[in-house]
Amino acid sequence: MEGDTRVRSFVDLRAFADTAHPPATGDYRTARAALPLAGGPCGVDLLALDGGTGTVDGLPGDEFVIVLAGSLRLGGVTLAADACAVVPAGVAFDWQAAPGTRALTMRHAIGTAAADTVVPIDTAAALTPSNPPLAELLVGPTPSCRNHTDYLSSDGVFICGTWDSTPYHRTTMRYRHHELMYLLQGSVTFVDESGASATFSTGDIFLLEHGAQCSWDSKVDVKKVYAIWRPAVA
């Protein structure tokens, strides 16, 4: 939002979902309440569908979806609670929702499809070694990190997948991206530049905002699903 001078930080998305007020009626495109974020081609919504079916001719950009309650079929992919998928830009799909379905979405509003069908996030996929945090930011031992990428946008700025790590403590750094995280295992504590802190644990869903300056401290192994929007100029 233009003129927004608030401190960028972490956002508990399950808490947002509990307090948001989407329209009482609507379809996949319209039954939404938006999380207030700084202006740009990335947004986070609560989607609330009390049953129903429909067809979407194509979204303007890629969209990550995680179901909180109920179930949601997107094309040939059916998502139960806590399951995730990516709807690529421009891909037409039918949808069907069970009564009381609620989901969080994170969208990259501009793009061309990097796949021709809905892509499920495979949390059981084999992970391969990935780069640890920068050595100059670490307090203590270097962790062992692994990753599996399920989706990478055609412009390279929207990426979704699964990542894990052994415990580590990282000092404050500026996030050059929005990152939605869904913790599959473990817990992590963040402290932002104002001194506010929060600990997220298994099952929590949260957002680190673009521009946030936060530390990371995980004392146990962590595994997460992630959706990252990283602009070309951060």
ABEGO torsion letter per residue (X at the ends): XBGBABBBBBBBAAAAAAABBBBABEBAAABBBBBBBBBEABBBBBBBBBEEBEBBAEBABBBBBBBABEBBBBEABBBBBGBBBBBBBGBBBBBBBBBGBBBBBBBBABEBBABABBBBBBAABBBBBBBBBBAAABBEBBBBBBBBBABBBAAGABBBEBBBBBBBBBBBBBBABBBBBBBABEBBBBBBAAGBBBBBBBGBBBBBBBGBBBBBBBABBBBBBBBBBBBABX
